Amino acid sequence: METTLHRQLKALYAGTDGLLEQPLAGFRIDVVRGEQLIEIQHGQLAAIRHKLTRLLADHRVLVVKPLVARKRIVRLDGRGGRPVSIRLSPRRGDWIDLFHELVHWTRLFPHPRLTLESLLVEIEERRYPGHGRRRRWRRSDHRVEDQRLVTVLDVRRLTTPDDLWALLPKWPAPPFHTGHLAASCGVPRWVAQRIAYCLRQTGAAAVCGKAGRAWLYRPAA
């Protein structure tokens, strides 16, 4: 089921002259604006790899990927019911989260016809109680009724490997290994390993030696 968030972003990128939900090459395109195809992808980027591979053969494609920086949770008394509580989720998203998606996109990005535009957004998520017994491993039992855009906080547009460096809050002086990268970005080392993988596979960084068992990296440029 399409969320209000998805409809809002389609309307935002369609503007006054874009066409919505257009069939093309056996697919349905969210927005067609002139010669550019626009895909809004709130789910995982990996889910549209096949679709993009086909479309990029002949078309310019802009993929819009929202990242939830802040989420306001509205709990309802039932499906379509009245709000009973409103709270902010403790989870805070940021640009680093995009690397968890890009790790499955390194064979697709960069591409001369592909632009990835990521939005840091604040959303409202409306939930209602789920059905059945709560599972022991779940903290709560609920279903999401809808998600709505509250505001766009920031935008980053990625077209080249060098654009990936701008997603990092800070990076260590080269040569660096993933331990240095983890410390500079304030993330666990396994996250830094994903970042380094994306930087290396897309051509943004190059291996330049080893320190013990750790690979050393430097910007490719």
HELIX and SHEET records of a PDB file:
HELIX    1   1 THR A    4  ALA A   14  1                                  11    
HELIX    2   2 LEU A   45  ILE A   48  5                                   4    
HELIX    3   3 ARG A   49  LEU A   55  1                                   7    
HELIX    4   4 ASP A   97  LEU A  102  1                                   6    
HELIX    5   5 PRO A  161  LEU A  167  5                                   7    
HELIX    6   6 THR A  178  CYS A  185  1                                   8    
HELIX    7   7 ARG A  189  THR A  202  1                                  14    
SHEET    1   A 5 LEU A  19  LEU A  24  0                                        
SHEET    2   A 5 PHE A  27  ARG A  33 -1                                        
SHEET    3   A 5 GLN A  36  ILE A  40 -1                                        
SHEET    4   A 5 ARG A  60  LEU A  76  1                                        
SHEET    5   A 5 PRO A  83  LEU A  88 -1                                        
SHEET    1   B 6 LEU A  19  LEU A  24  0                                        
SHEET    2   B 6 PHE A  27  ARG A  33 -1                                        
SHEET    3   B 6 GLN A  36  ILE A  40 -1                                        
SHEET    4   B 6 ARG A  60  LEU A  76  1                                        
SHEET    5   B 6 LEU A 114  PRO A 129  1                                        
SHEET    6   B 6 HIS A 142  LEU A 158 -1                                        
SHEET    1   C 2 ALA A 205  ALA A 211  0                                        
SHEET    2   C 2 ALA A 214  PRO A 219 -1                                        
END                                                                             
